[in-house]
Amino acid sequence: MTPDEQTRYSRHTLLPGFGEQAQDALKQSRVLIVGLGGLGSPVAMYLAAAGVGRLLLADFDAVDLSNLQRQLLHTSERIGWTKVDSAVATLQALNPHCELVPIKRSLSPARLAEFSAEVDLIVDASDNFQTRYAVNAACVKASIPLVSGAAIRAEGQVAVFTGRPGNPCYQCLYPDDGQEGERCAREGVLAPLVGIIGSIQATEAIKVLTGYGAPLFSTLLLLDAQTMGIRTLNIPADAACPICRRRDAQ
């Protein structure tokens, strides 16, 4: 690390069990963040600040006034900007050592397969099941970890999947029944909730990338922000899952 990086990341390298080796692992890491809204904001900001070497930033939406209650990557002056451009401006100012790769178009399965081959991990910060299923399938195909998050009203959840044969995937947890699912545009969402869930996602990504601590592999963490109740559930593999079981059978 350069002298600037040594100072910048000194509070990491002082951590027992972390040190310069884990910090160097972050510097060598490549992460795709899908979605730069409420969840993607804290994910991107913490991963960039923490020293992840290369962040691929994917979102095809533009900044809207209604986003600013919770999407802290963006500002009032950037209404109408693409969220990717707004995110790049924020993250460059936060940490110039982090390489940023903007992805402004929607992610087709082919493009997801292309990008998943270039990264060590994907953080899913999207807000719809169609994208979540596509991201999950790409992670399973590439055998890379997936850190998934969701938030609605005052309820949030995080789950981490290894992407490896024999372990459950996102679709084992939520089978594809063709339903659209709930959206915060209709149901509302408590502003700090997405910050909590996104911060947990960033924490889990750092743990996976560095080997620090025990990631929430095959575990669903559920948060009720009204009571600050937290519980975890084990996620079993689904023998009938059309995504990971099909891959394992090949």
SULSUL-V779534 format. One record per residue. N is the residue number from 1. SS is DSSP state (h for helix, s for strand, l for the rest). PHI is phi as a letter, one per 20 degrees, with the letter a starting at -180 (* if undefined). OMEGA is omega as a letter, one per 20 degrees, with the letter a starting at -180 (999 if undefined). Layout:
<<N:SS:PHI:OMEGA> <N:SS:PHI:OMEGA>>
//
This chain:
<<1:l:*:r> <2:l:f:r> <3:h:g:r> <4:h:f:r> <5:h:f:r> <6:h:g:r> <7:h:f:a> <8:h:g:a> <9:l:d:a> <10:h:f:a> <11:h:f:r> <12:h:f:a> <13:h:f:r> <14:l:f:a> <15:l:f:r> <16:l:g:a> <17:l:n:r> <18:l:d:r> <19:h:m:a> <20:h:f:a> <21:h:f:r> <22:h:f:r> <23:h:f:r> <24:h:f:r> <25:h:f:r> <26:h:f:a> <27:h:f:a> <28:h:e:a> <29:l:e:r> <30:s:c:a> <31:s:c:r> <32:s:d:r> <33:s:d:r> <34:s:d:a> <35:l:o:a> <36:l:c:r> <37:l:d:a> <38:h:f:r> <39:h:f:a> <40:h:f:r> <41:h:f:r> <42:h:f:r> <43:h:g:a> <44:h:f:a> <45:h:f:a> <46:h:f:r> <47:h:f:r> <48:h:f:a> <49:h:f:a> <50:h:f:r> <51:l:o:r> <52:l:f:a> <53:l:f:a> <54:s:b:r> <55:s:d:r> <56:s:e:a> <57:s:d:a> <58:s:d:r> <59:l:a:a> <60:l:d:a> <61:l:e:r> <62:s:d:a> <63:l:f:a> <64:l:c:a> <65:h:g:a> <66:h:f:r> <67:h:f:a> <68:h:f:r> <69:h:f:a> <70:l:b:a> <71:l:e:a> <72:l:f:r> <73:l:f:a> <74:l:d:a> <75:l:c:r> <76:h:g:a> <77:h:f:a> <78:h:d:r> <79:l:g:a> <80:l:n:r> <81:l:f:r> <82:s:f:r> <83:h:f:r> <84:h:f:r> <85:h:f:r> <86:h:f:r> <87:h:f:r> <88:h:f:r> <89:h:f:a> <90:h:f:a> <91:h:f:r> <92:h:f:r> <93:h:f:a> <94:h:f:a> <95:l:b:a> <96:l:f:r> <97:l:f:a> <98:l:e:r> <99:s:f:a> <100:s:d:a> <101:s:d:a> <102:s:f:r> <103:s:c:a> <104:l:e:a> <105:l:e:r> <106:l:f:a> <107:l:e:r> <108:l:f:r> <109:h:g:a> <110:h:f:r> <111:h:f:r> <112:h:f:r> <113:h:f:r> <114:h:f:a> <115:h:f:a> <116:h:f:r> <117:l:f:a> <118:l:d:a> <119:l:c:r> <120:l:e:a> <121:s:a:r> <122:s:d:r> <123:s:d:r> <124:s:e:r> <125:l:d:a> <126:l:e:a> <127:l:c:r> <128:l:b:a> <129:h:f:a> <130:h:g:r> <131:h:f:a> <132:h:f:r> <133:h:f:a> <134:h:f:r> <135:h:f:r> <136:h:g:a> <137:h:f:r> <138:h:f:r> <139:h:f:r> <140:h:f:a> <141:h:f:a> <142:h:e:a> <143:l:l:r> <144:l:c:a> <145:s:f:r> <146:s:c:r> <147:s:d:a> <148:s:d:r> <149:s:b:r> <150:s:b:r> <151:s:b:r> <152:s:b:a> <153:s:l:r> <154:l:d:a> <155:s:d:r> <156:s:c:r> <157:s:b:r> <158:s:c:r> <159:s:b:a> <160:s:c:a> <161:s:c:a> <162:l:f:a> <163:l:m:a> <164:l:e:r> <165:l:g:r> <166:l:n:r> <167:l:d:a> <168:l:f:r> <169:l:c:a> <170:h:g:a> <171:h:f:r> <172:h:f:r> <173:h:f:a> <174:l:c:r> <175:l:g:a> <176:l:f:r> <177:l:d:r> <178:l:n:a> <179:l:e:a> <180:l:f:a> <181:l:n:a> <182:l:e:r> <183:l:c:a> <184:h:f:r> <185:h:f:r> <186:h:d:a> <187:h:d:a> <188:l:n:r> <189:s:b:r> <190:l:f:a> <191:h:g:a> <192:h:f:a> <193:h:g:a> <194:h:f:r> <195:h:f:r> <196:h:f:a> <197:h:f:r> <198:h:f:r> <199:h:f:r> <200:h:f:r> <201:h:g:r> <202:h:f:r> <203:h:f:a> <204:h:f:r> <205:h:f:r> <206:h:f:r> <207:h:f:a> <208:h:f:a> <209:h:f:a> <210:h:d:a> <211:l:m:a> <212:l:e:r> <213:l:m:a> <214:l:c:r> <215:l:f:r> <216:l:e:a> <217:s:f:r> <218:l:l:a> <219:s:c:r> <220:s:d:r> <221:s:e:a> <222:s:d:a> <223:s:c:r> <224:s:d:a> <225:l:f:r> <226:l:f:a> <227:l:d:a> <228:l:l:r> <229:s:e:r> <230:s:c:r> <231:s:b:r> <232:s:c:r> <233:s:c:r> <234:s:f:r> <235:l:d:r> <236:l:e:r> <237:l:f:r> <238:l:e:a> <239:l:f:a> <240:l:d:a> <241:l:f:a> <242:l:f:a> <243:l:e:a> <244:h:e:r> <245:h:f:r> <246:h:f:r> <247:h:f:a> <248:h:f:a> <249:h:f:a> <250:l:f:999>>
//
